[in-house]
């Protein structure tokens, strides 16, 4: 039987690189979009260029597309040009894939787009399922709304269509966790303000499993890709401390310090998103790492 082909846009990022290995081990043929000529013993790299709106026609002859493309949300300070880059990278990637599928008249088995729980805005301790309203006017809300709206234009080209609202990805190789745990290795851990704002998170392997569930049509539509146990910022950092350096001193950093240091981008770590995976629970999804301490211990031990 022919292997099903999966195209990953954003395959060199934190999630994409893990996912490529995960899908390959499951028996999929993995293709990755890249700006440059590259080769790999396990994957096929194909060219695309968002500036020129070019994509290799072979990239569209696949069964599944997973679009994880996007400039890092918290990699650089949010200047006007950086905000534009964050939005454009997400919008243009979807537009290019839409253009290619429309011109080729190709129907996918599935199309899966990343999004983020930042779409819900700062919501204190309100539990947020996929049915929660979208409120707020901050940058992350507006970015995610535009991101999802562009993704939805591809729904007509796939038998199964999913948008995954992803929380903090638990990985030792990058993302928010790597920044949180670095001071722990020096015996320090900090929470922000009173630490009462909620973080929703997901182990990178569970996220890969969720993405596979979208390929196999076990889930569809808007899906909260988070673990079932959101934690307050203080609880989150305490769990990280227990997992990595129980001797570390846990202390507060005033919110105004983060606002001075990070500007508007401080909302990424100060906003409260108590998001629950209602659709995944209803689908009977089994999390391998439902608890944060075990999730952190695993990624640190395995270096994933």
Buried (B, 14 or more C-beta within 10 A) or exposed (E): EEEBBBBBBBBBBBBBBBBBBBBBEBEBBBBBBBEEEEEEEEBBBBBBBBEEEEBBEEBBEBBBBBBBBBBBBBEEEBEEEBBEBBBBBBBBBBBBBBEBBBEEEBEBBBBBBBBBBBBBBBBEEBEBBBEBEEEBEEBBBBBBBBBBEBBBBBBEBBEBBBBBBBBBBBBBBBBBBBEBBEBBEEEBBBBBBEBBBBBBBBBBBBBBBBBBBBBEBBBBEBBBBBBBBBBBBBBBBBBBBBBBBEEBEBEBBEBEBBBEEBEBBBBBBBBBBBBBBBBBEEBEBEBEBBBBBEBBBBBBEEEB
